[in-house]
């Protein structure tokens, strides 16, 4: 008997409303979820009026055969496809510029982002430039695109960023390495297409680092100072699904129910970000990635337990942590450390090759990150340095 992968079945017992379960608060149009849902790509593209599509993806997904499957579905629907499949992790302005050059002059009327957050961010960044011109730096901030943008179909193949349910593109400035959050409701996906079957091919390490990132999203959004009734409902549902799915999917990567929970948990957490914001775990992670090339999920995970303990001195945050089904804040922090260890990830900065003498400079950089201002506890450079030192 096949598993029931309906939204209603997977969310049963978590206490979420039908509105939340069915993504009523995503910034774009639709969320289409289900095993085999990728097969709907052609008709969905037709529904948004597409005839010439730019498919943005990465070499790994080309090699895994997912690019070819998308091409087959689109061509069967009579849609022409131009492919940019050279997306790199942590995309920069250079990556966006390369994708734009491939698309220019082809009368593109739909963009499809297939992959993890890097592919979806590159697709969104390309959309900004193709439709509004200029450079990515022009869109750093919120609502700076003056002209309409092309429809986007976002197809996540990892369970991490939740970018498919957000209106932001995260693109690094190639020269300064600053990570620019470029947000505009027009950049949100017209369709988020979630098919847990296509996440099964992820390498174990990708499952681990993207899963920790999604967990961090749920745990940061649920306490951030922009939290609200809507965002917290998504954060709590996201964490519950991720909590129940993460260990299982590491132990049995073919467990489609756990894959579905992880994919939905990441998407719900992405919706929570869209309706609130993140905090200092992400602020502390970005300097690690910029300076040492630390993979984002590992970077945010290594500081997350210390951030939870730091935030727990705020009574409101501590109370919320205690509502998540793991225990109090200290037990929650210990739970995160356990997840890191079982996933084979590092739990201290020394093992990541971080130079202790760089801590103060990293703290200064972390304090300048956009997400720092949304932490439930106000934070200064000295406190950020103390957080780094506590996990050194």
Secondary structure, DSSP 8 states (H G I E B T S, - for coil): ------HHHHHTTS---HHHHTTTT-SSSEEEESTTGGGGHHHHHHHTT-SEEEEE--HHHHHTTHHHHHHHHHHHTT-EEEEE----SS-BHHHHHHHHHHHTTS---EEEEEESHHHHHHHHHHHHHHHH-S-GGGG-EES---S---EEEEEESSSS--GGG-SEEEEE-TTT--EEEEE-GGGS-SEEEE-GGGGTTS-HHHHHHHHHHHHHHHHHHTTSTT--HHHHHHHHHHHHHHHHHHHHHHH-TT-HHHHHHHHHHHHHHHHHHHHS---HHHHHHHHHHHHH---HHHHHHHHHHHHHHHHTTSHHHHHHHTTSSS-SHHHHHHHHHHHHHHTT---SSGGGT--GGGHHHHHHHHHTSGGGGGSSS---HHHHHHHHHHT-
